[in-house]
Amino acid sequence: MPVRLSQEEVHAFLDSRPGWIMLTTLGRDGYPHTVPIGYFRMGSDVYIGCRAGTQKVKNIERNPRVSLLLEAGATMQDIKGVLFQGDAEVITDPEATLPLMREAARRRGVPDDQLPEVARPGTAYLQVRPRKVISWDYARS
């Protein structure tokens, strides 16, 4: 039986960015729509940058319930992961997206003097507020 991660361990795992997070939204037809995408964490929320008008944005505008999955490991003995179920909000206002763009760039290692000064047109951010967190760490079973 895998060990569950503490909240601090979940945050550390997310911040270590071991790969792309898998975002699942629900399409108009009710089928899941899952895509790998970049992310970063602030507090307990996860932020995802994307283009406005994409399928994931349309799906969230219709139904804000989403899931996020992040897993790492190569064998059953070292698999670690986190599954979030939560609510997403689409952010498109340039005054709100610019600070998120700057934070995302900062976390990618962009120097402060090279951070964006204006929001790119068509930019959207998804703010995911986790409601349920499921985690596992088979290395500590």
VODRENVEX-567956 format. One record per residue: x, y, z of N, C-alpha, C, O in turn; residue number from 1. Coordinates in Angstrom, 3 decimals, padded with zeros to 6 digits, always signed. Layout:
REM residues N
- n_east, n_north, n_up, ca_east, ca_north, ca_up, c_east, c_north, c_up, o_east, o_north, o_up, resi
- X, Y, Z, X, Y, Z, X, Y, Z, X, Y, Z, NUM;
...
//
This chain:
REM residues 141
- n_east, n_north, n_up, ca_east, ca_north, ca_up, c_east, c_north, c_up, o_east, o_north, o_up, resi
- +000.843, -001.177, +000.000, +000.000, +000.000, +000.000, +000.891, +001.244, +000.000, +001.793, +001.349, +000.831, 1;
- +000.653, +002.193, -000.923, +001.500, +003.390, -000.963, +001.216, +004.328, +000.207, +000.128, +004.322, +000.782, 2;
- +002.206, +005.117, +000.537, +002.086, +006.129, +001.581, +001.468, +007.381, +000.969, +001.805, +007.750, -000.156, 3;
- +000.570, +008.038, +001.697, +000.019, +009.314, +001.256, +000.995, +010.430, +001.599, +001.695, +010.364, +002.610, 4;
- +001.039, +011.446, +000.761, +001.916, +012.585, +000.982, +001.230, +013.605, +001.883, +000.015, +013.789, +001.809, 5;
- +002.004, +014.260, +002.727, +001.473, +015.368, +003.534, +001.254, +016.565, +002.608, +001.710, +016.555, +001.465, 6;
- +000.564, +017.588, +003.091, +000.349, +018.790, +002.283, +001.676, +019.424, +001.899, +001.843, +019.886, +000.770, 7;
- +002.625, +019.449, +002.837, +003.944, +020.018, +002.538, +004.650, +019.199, +001.455, +005.295, +019.764, +000.571, 8;
- +004.528, +017.867, +001.522, +005.149, +017.005, +000.509, +004.470, +017.173, -000.849, +005.137, +017.146, -001.883, 9;
- +003.155, +017.346, -000.852, +002.438, +017.602, -002.104, +002.951, +018.894, -002.729, +003.229, +018.935, -003.928, 10;
- +003.077, +019.952, -001.925, +003.567, +021.227, -002.444, +005.008, +021.092, -002.958, +005.339, +021.622, -004.018, 11;
- +005.851, +020.391, -002.219, +007.239, +020.209, -002.647, +007.301, +019.414, -003.954, +008.106, +019.721, -004.834, 12;
- +006.452, +018.396, -004.077, +006.414, +017.593, -005.304, +005.987, +018.466, -006.489, +006.616, +018.420, -007.546, 13;
- +004.935, +019.252, -006.323, +004.496, +020.154, -007.391, +005.604, +021.129, -007.763, +005.873, +021.350, -008.944, 14;
- +006.245, +021.712, -006.756, +007.277, +022.722, -006.997, +008.527, +022.128, -007.646, +009.292, +022.853, -008.283, 15;
- +008.745, +020.820, -007.494, +009.911, +020.181, -008.107, +009.720, +020.007, -009.613, +010.674, +019.721, -010.336, 16;
- +008.487, +020.181, -010.080, +008.135, +020.128, -011.496, +008.736, +018.916, -012.204, +009.538, +019.070, -013.125, 17;
- +008.350, +017.700, -011.773, +008.937, +016.507, -012.394, +008.413, +016.221, -013.790, +008.899, +015.289, -014.430, 18;
- +007.468, +016.960, -014.280, +006.930, +016.738, -015.625, +005.754, +017.644, -015.890, +005.488, +018.580, -015.136, 19;
- +005.061, +017.361, -016.956, +003.862, +018.106, -017.317, +002.705, +017.632, -016.454, +002.596, +016.444, -016.151, 20;
- +001.844, +018.555, -016.060, +000.653, +018.165, -015.322, -000.434, +017.849, -016.352, -000.526, +018.500, -017.393, 21;
- -001.239, +016.857, -016.052, -002.331, +016.466, -016.949, -003.608, +017.145, -016.461, -004.045, +016.916, -015.333, 22;
- -004.202, +017.975, -017.305, -005.433, +018.684, -017.008, -006.580, +017.971, -017.710, -006.534, +017.742, -018.919, 23;
- -007.610, +017.624, -016.946, -008.802, +017.013, -017.533, -009.997, +017.924, -017.307, -010.314, +018.299, -016.178, 24;
- -010.648, +018.269, -018.403, -011.885, +019.032, -018.380, -012.964, +018.153, -019.006, -012.675, +017.081, -019.538, 25;
- -014.197, +018.616, -018.935, -015.296, +017.864, -019.546, -015.806, +018.620, -020.770, -016.166, +019.794, -020.691, 26;
- -015.829, +017.924, -021.896, -016.315, +018.527, -023.133, -017.828, +018.663, -023.137, -018.523, +018.127, -022.275, 27;
- -018.315, +019.388, -024.122, -019.756, +019.608, -024.268, -020.516, +018.286, -024.356, -021.655, +018.187, -023.901, 28;
- -019.876, +017.270, -024.946, -020.514, +015.959, -025.101, -020.410, +015.098, -023.842, -020.897, +013.968, -023.821, 29;
- -019.774, +015.631, -022.788, -019.648, +014.899, -021.525, -018.410, +014.031, -021.420, -018.143, +013.465, -020.360, 30;
- -017.642, +013.913, -022.506, -016.433, +013.102, -022.469, -015.260, +013.894, -021.887, -015.165, +015.106, -022.083, 31;
- -014.370, +013.202, -021.169, -013.179, +013.880, -020.634, -012.261, +014.352, -021.760, -012.151, +013.706, -022.802, 32;
- -011.620, +015.464, -021.538, -010.641, +016.044, -022.463, -009.382, +016.278, -021.636, -009.357, +017.164, -020.781, 33;
- -008.336, +015.488, -021.885, -007.114, +015.528, -021.081, -005.943, +016.001, -021.930, -005.724, +015.510, -023.038, 34;
- -005.186, +016.969, -021.391, -004.026, +017.504, -022.092, -002.866, +017.695, -021.114, -003.085, +018.061, -019.960, 35;
- -001.623, +017.449, -021.572, -000.454, +017.777, -020.752, -000.150, +019.263, -020.911, -000.242, +019.815, -022.008, 36;
- +000.214, +019.905, -019.797, +000.421, +021.350, -019.857, +001.339, +021.806, -018.726, +001.418, +021.157, -017.683, 37;
- +002.022, +022.910, -018.934, +002.887, +023.489, -017.907, +002.056, +024.142, -016.809, +000.888, +024.476, -017.011, 38;
- +002.667, +024.317, -015.664, +001.940, +024.825, -014.496, +002.909, +025.421, -013.493, +004.124, +025.256, -013.607, 39;
- +002.355, +026.117, -012.511, +003.093, +026.487, -011.312, +002.095, +026.615, -010.170, +000.894, +026.764, -010.394, 40;
- +002.603, +026.555, -008.949, +001.766, +026.604, -007.754, +002.006, +027.903, -007.002, +003.143, +028.355, -006.871, 41;
- +000.921, +028.500, -006.508, +001.003, +029.620, -005.571, +000.000, +029.297, -004.471, -001.197, +029.161, -004.724, 42;
- +000.509, +029.176, -003.243, -000.358, +028.732, -002.157, -000.808, +027.313, -002.447, +000.008, +026.465, -002.807, 43;
- -002.079, +027.050, -002.297, -002.605, +025.713, -002.617, -003.160, +025.644, -004.027, -003.540, +024.565, -004.480, 44;
- -003.220, +026.774, -004.741, -003.786, +026.800, -006.084, -002.725, +026.499, -007.132, -001.540, +026.773, -006.940, 45;
- -003.181, +025.925, -008.251, -002.313, +025.630, -009.382, -002.725, +026.543, -010.527, -003.913, +026.698, -010.811, 46;
- -001.734, +027.147, -011.184, -001.977, +028.053, -012.298, -001.413, +027.455, -013.577, -000.320, +026.889, -013.598, 47;
- -002.191, +027.598, -014.641, -001.831, +027.043, -015.941, -001.994, +028.144, -016.981, -003.078, +028.711, -017.118, 48;
- -000.945, +028.447, -017.705, -001.019, +029.433, -018.771, -001.425, +028.772, -020.075, -000.996, +027.657, -020.373, 49;
- -002.259, +029.463, -020.858, -002.688, +028.923, -022.149, -003.219, +030.065, -023.009, -003.135, +031.230, -022.622, 50;
- -003.752, +029.740, -024.145, -004.348, +030.727, -025.031, -005.842, +030.797, -024.769, -006.481, +029.769, -024.544, 51;
- -006.398, +031.981, -024.795, -007.846, +032.138, -024.677, -008.511, +031.467, -025.876, -007.963, +031.453, -026.979, 52;
- -009.687, +030.918, -025.646, -010.452, +030.319, -026.740, -010.122, +028.881, -027.059, -010.743, +028.296, -027.946, 53;
- -009.157, +028.286, -026.360, -008.830, +026.884, -026.614, -009.937, +025.982, -026.063, -010.797, +026.432, -025.306, 54;
- -009.904, +024.712, -026.448, -010.946, +023.781, -026.017, -011.014, +023.678, -024.498, -012.103, +023.634, -023.926, 55;
- -009.860, +023.638, -023.845, -009.873, +023.529, -022.374, -010.540, +024.743, -021.735, -011.262, +024.608, -020.748, 56;
- -010.298, +025.929, -022.296, -010.922, +027.150, -021.785, -012.438, +027.093, -021.996, -013.203, +027.401, -021.082, 57;
- -012.866, +026.705, -023.183, -014.300, +026.592, -023.460, -014.958, +025.595, -022.516, -016.048, +025.842, -022.002, 58;
- -014.283, +024.460, -022.290, -014.842, +023.442, -021.396, -015.000, +023.978, -019.976, -016.021, +023.735, -019.333, 59;
- -013.998, +024.703, -019.484, -014.045, +025.245, -018.121, -015.111, +026.327, -018.007, -015.779, +026.440, -016.979, 60;
- -015.269, +027.113, -019.049, -016.316, +028.131, -019.013, -017.702, +027.501, -018.895, -018.597, +028.080, -018.279, 61;
- -017.884, +026.318, -019.481, -019.151, +025.596, -019.380, -019.291, +024.859, -018.056, -020.366, +024.829, -017.457, 62;
- -018.176, +024.257, -017.603, -018.192, +023.435, -016.398, -016.833, +023.579, -015.714, -015.837, +023.069, -016.228, 63;
- -016.766, +024.258, -014.573, -015.474, +024.536, -013.938, -014.840, +023.343, -013.223, -013.726, +023.466, -012.715, 64;
- -015.510, +022.203, -013.170, -014.928, +021.033, -012.490, -013.835, +020.418, -013.352, -014.047, +020.091, -014.520, 65;
- -012.650, +020.270, -012.740, -011.495, +019.724, -013.448, -010.752, +018.749, -012.541, -011.007, +018.661, -011.340, 66;
- -009.829, +018.024, -013.157, -008.863, +017.267, -012.361, -007.484, +017.540, -012.924, -007.319, +017.836, -014.107, 67;
- -006.491, +017.433, -012.044, -005.083, +017.578, -012.406, -004.350, +016.346, -011.909, -004.585, +015.890, -010.790, 68;
- -003.467, +015.807, -012.728, -002.683, +014.641, -012.349, -001.222, +014.910, -012.637, -000.853, +015.311, -013.741, 69;
- -000.394, +014.682, -011.624, +001.054, +014.781, -011.782, +001.642, +013.512, -011.202, +001.404, +013.180, -010.041, 70;
- +002.412, +012.804, -012.014, +003.006, +011.556, -011.548, +004.427, +011.474, -012.071, +004.730, +011.959, -013.161, 71;
- +005.293, +010.857, -011.284, +006.689, +010.674, -011.671, +007.153, +009.305, -011.190, +006.636, +008.773, -010.208, 72;
- +008.112, +008.751, -011.878, +008.668, +007.452, -011.519, +008.702, +006.550, -012.733, +007.946, +006.736, -013.687, 73;
- +009.583, +005.575, -012.687, +009.743, +004.670, -013.823, +009.277, +003.255, -013.517, +008.931, +002.500, -014.427, 74;
- +009.269, +002.898, -012.251, +008.844, +001.550, -011.861, +007.814, +001.665, -010.754, +007.656, +002.723, -010.144, 75;
- +007.123, +000.580, -010.501, +006.110, +000.582, -009.448, +006.735, +000.949, -008.102, +006.050, +001.517, -007.251, 76;
- +007.989, +000.647, -007.893, +008.646, +000.901, -006.616, +008.988, +002.373, -006.387, +009.272, +002.769, -005.256, 77;
- +008.964, +003.188, -007.443, +009.319, +004.594, -007.227, +008.265, +005.574, -007.748, +008.547, +006.766, -007.874, 78;
- +007.074, +005.099, -008.048, +006.016, +005.989, -008.532, +005.496, +006.856, -007.387, +005.215, +006.379, -006.287, 79;
- +005.381, +008.138, -007.691, +004.829, +009.120, -006.757, +003.884, +009.991, -007.565, +004.175, +010.337, -008.711, 80;
- +002.750, +010.348, -006.968, +001.823, +011.170, -007.726, +000.809, +011.884, -006.867, +000.636, +011.592, -005.683, 81;
- +000.141, +012.836, -007.508, -000.910, +013.623, -006.868, -002.033, +013.814, -007.883, -001.795, +014.137, -009.047, 82;
- -003.260, +013.606, -007.412, -004.453, +013.866, -008.210, -005.281, +014.908, -007.473, -005.635, +014.729, -006.307, 83;
- -005.583, +015.990, -008.165, -006.436, +017.035, -007.601, -007.783, +016.986, -008.306, -007.848, +016.812, -009.523, 84;
- -008.837, +017.136, -007.553, -010.152, +017.405, -008.109, -010.529, +018.779, -007.589, -010.436, +019.040, -006.390, 85;
- -010.954, +019.657, -008.483, -011.247, +021.003, -008.028, -012.010, +021.815, -009.035, -012.545, +021.296, -010.016, 86;
- -012.047, +023.104, -008.770, -012.765, +024.055, -009.604, -011.768, +024.999, -010.251, -010.824, +025.461, -009.610, 87;
- -011.988, +025.282, -011.534, -011.092, +026.157, -012.281, -011.795, +027.450, -012.655, -013.006, +027.486, -012.869, 88;
- -011.017, +028.490, -012.724, -011.502, +029.792, -013.173, -010.609, +030.248, -014.311, -009.388, +030.112, -014.236, 89;
- -011.204, +030.785, -015.360, -010.459, +031.314, -016.497, -010.186, +032.797, -016.249, -011.105, +033.569, -015.973, 90;
- -008.915, +033.186, -016.350, -008.499, +034.574, -016.143, -007.972, +035.105, -017.471, -007.000, +034.578, -018.011, 91;
- -008.614, +036.149, -017.998, -008.177, +036.726, -019.274, -007.898, +038.220, -019.196, -007.315, +038.780, -020.124, 92;
- -008.294, +038.871, -018.129, -008.072, +040.312, -017.980, -006.571, +040.587, -017.955, -005.866, +040.037, -017.109, 93;
- -006.064, +041.427, -018.864, -004.618, +041.696, -018.912, -004.031, +042.177, -017.586, -002.877, +041.875, -017.279, 94;
- -004.807, +042.919, -016.797, -004.291, +043.369, -015.499, -004.094, +042.201, -014.540, -003.258, +042.276, -013.640, 95;
- -004.844, +041.136, -014.721, -004.702, +039.951, -013.874, -003.708, +038.946, -014.472, -003.034, +038.233, -013.729, 96;
- -003.612, +038.885, -015.801, -002.700, +037.910, -016.405, -001.244, +038.354, -016.345, -000.348, +037.514, -016.259, 97;
- -000.995, +039.667, -016.389, +000.403, +040.138, -016.370, +001.155, +039.665, -015.127, +002.255, +039.130, -015.272, 98;
- +000.624, +039.832, -013.913, +001.378, +039.336, -012.754, +001.604, +037.814, -012.810, +002.631, +037.324, -012.340, 99;
- +000.654, +037.075, -013.381, +000.824, +035.627, -013.506, +001.895, +035.299, -014.547, +002.697, +034.386, -014.348, 100;
- +001.908, +036.039, -015.653, +002.962, +035.855, -016.661, +004.333, +036.123, -016.055, +005.287, +035.386, -016.304, 101;
- +004.422, +037.176, -015.263, +005.696, +037.541, -014.631, +006.137, +036.448, -013.644, +007.313, +036.085, -013.594, 102;
- +005.189, +035.935, -012.868, +005.521, +034.884, -011.899, +005.953, +033.610, -012.609, +006.925, +032.974, -012.202, 103;
- +005.244, +033.233, -013.661, +005.615, +032.042, -014.426, +007.021, +032.192, -015.012, +007.819, +031.257, -014.953, 104;
- +007.324, +033.356, -015.573, +008.650, +033.603, -016.143, +009.718, +033.568, -015.059, +010.783, +032.980, -015.249, 105;
- +009.434, +034.194, -013.927, +010.385, +034.201, -012.801, +010.722, +032.768, -012.387, +011.883, +032.444, -012.138, 106;
- +009.698, +031.913, -012.314, +009.919, +030.526, -011.894, +010.672, +029.715, -012.944, +011.261, +028.682, -012.627, 107;
- +010.653, +030.177, -014.183, +011.434, +029.524, -015.238, +012.870, +030.047, -015.262, +013.682, +029.599, -016.072, 108;
- +013.184, +031.001, -014.368, +014.544, +031.499, -014.285, +014.819, +032.770, -015.058, +015.977, +033.159, -015.215, 109;
- +013.772, +033.429, -015.548, +013.967, +034.685, -016.268, +014.369, +035.761, -015.254, +013.695, +035.928, -014.238, 110;
- +015.459, +036.491, -015.519, +015.882, +037.556, -014.592, +014.810, +038.643, -014.476, +014.065, +038.895, -015.423, 111;
- +014.742, +039.277, -013.314, +013.729, +040.299, -013.050, +013.727, +041.409, -014.097, +012.664, +041.909, -014.463, 112;
- +014.902, +041.798, -014.580, +014.950, +042.894, -015.558, +014.482, +042.473, -016.952, +014.388, +043.310, -017.850, 113;
- +014.190, +041.187, -017.140, +013.714, +040.693, -018.433, +012.271, +040.166, -018.366, +011.777, +039.580, -019.330, 114;
- +011.607, +040.376, -017.237, +010.220, +039.913, -017.088, +009.301, +040.725, -018.003, +009.592, +041.884, -018.301, 115;
- +008.192, +040.124, -018.452, +007.260, +040.848, -019.327, +006.748, +042.124, -018.676, +006.518, +042.174, -017.467, 116;
- +006.573, +043.149, -019.492, +006.060, +044.436, -019.017, +004.579, +044.609, -019.352, +003.870, +045.366, -018.689, 117;
- +004.122, +043.907, -020.376, +002.712, +043.963, -020.775, +002.232, +042.541, -021.034, +003.008, +041.667, -021.423, 118;
- +000.941, +042.326, -020.811, +000.347, +041.006, -021.066, +000.248, +040.771, -022.568, -000.107, +041.677, -023.322, 119;
- +000.559, +039.561, -022.995, +000.404, +039.194, -024.403, -001.080, +039.104, -024.743, -001.844, +038.520, -023.974, 120;
- -001.505, +039.658, -025.856, -002.906, +039.524, -026.264, -003.271, +038.047, -026.432, -002.479, +037.258, -026.946, 121;
- -004.462, +037.688, -025.998, -004.931, +036.317, -026.151, -004.460, +035.360, -025.078, -004.714, +034.158, -025.161, 122;
- -003.769, +035.885, -024.059, -003.287, +035.035, -022.973, -004.413, +034.761, -021.984, -005.213, +035.638, -021.659, 123;
- -004.449, +033.530, -021.524, -005.387, +033.156, -020.460, -004.608, +032.370, -019.417, -003.617, +031.712, -019.733, 124;
- -005.056, +032.443, -018.194, -004.544, +031.590, -017.127, -005.721, +030.874, -016.511, -006.811, +031.431, -016.375, 125;
- -005.486, +029.630, -016.142, -006.471, +028.838, -015.433, -006.017, +028.755, -013.989, -004.899, +028.324, -013.706, 126;
- -006.874, +029.162, -013.086, -006.589, +029.030, -011.655, -007.405, +027.846, -011.153, -008.635, +027.865, -011.196, 127;
- -006.713, +026.818, -010.678, -007.390, +025.624, -010.183, -007.307, +025.616, -008.662, -006.223, +025.640, -008.080, 128;
- -008.478, +025.581, -008.034, -008.574, +025.506, -006.576, -008.903, +024.065, -006.206, -010.034, +023.622, -006.405, 129;
- -007.941, +023.334, -005.675, -008.204, +021.936, -005.325, -009.271, +021.815, -004.236, -009.261, +022.560, -003.256, 130;
- -010.182, +020.873, -004.422, -011.204, +020.556, -003.421, -010.894, +019.220, -002.760, -011.209, +019.007, -001.589, 131;
- -010.277, +018.327, -003.517, -009.901, +017.011, -002.999, -008.510, +016.686, -003.531, -008.228, +016.881, -004.713, 132;
- -007.643, +016.188, -002.650, -006.274, +015.836, -003.029, -006.054, +014.360, -002.687, -006.246, +013.935, -001.548, 133;
- -005.649, +013.601, -003.691, -005.324, +012.189, -003.507, -003.858, +012.043, -003.900, -003.451, +012.505, -004.966, 134;
- -003.061, +011.399, -003.040, -001.631, +011.278, -003.335, -001.139, +009.874, -003.017, -001.777, +009.124, -002.278, 135;
- +000.016, +009.536, -003.595, +000.605, +008.222, -003.360, +002.115, +008.288, -003.562, +002.618, +009.062, -004.376, 136;
- +002.821, +007.461, -002.807, +004.274, +007.352, -002.915, +004.628, +005.891, -002.664, +004.715, +005.451, -001.518, 137;
- +004.831, +005.145, -003.746, +005.143, +003.722, -003.638, +006.555, +003.468, -003.130, +006.852, +002.373, -002.651, 138;
- +007.432, +004.467, -003.227, +008.804, +004.294, -002.737, +008.828, +004.132, -001.222, +009.781, +003.578, -000.674, 139;
- +007.800, +004.603, -000.547, +007.744, +004.528, +000.909, +006.711, +003.511, +001.395, +006.285, +003.561, +002.549, 140;
- +006.319, +002.610, +000.536, +005.301, +001.598, +000.914, +005.777, +000.719, +002.035, +005.051, -000.175, +002.470, 141;
//
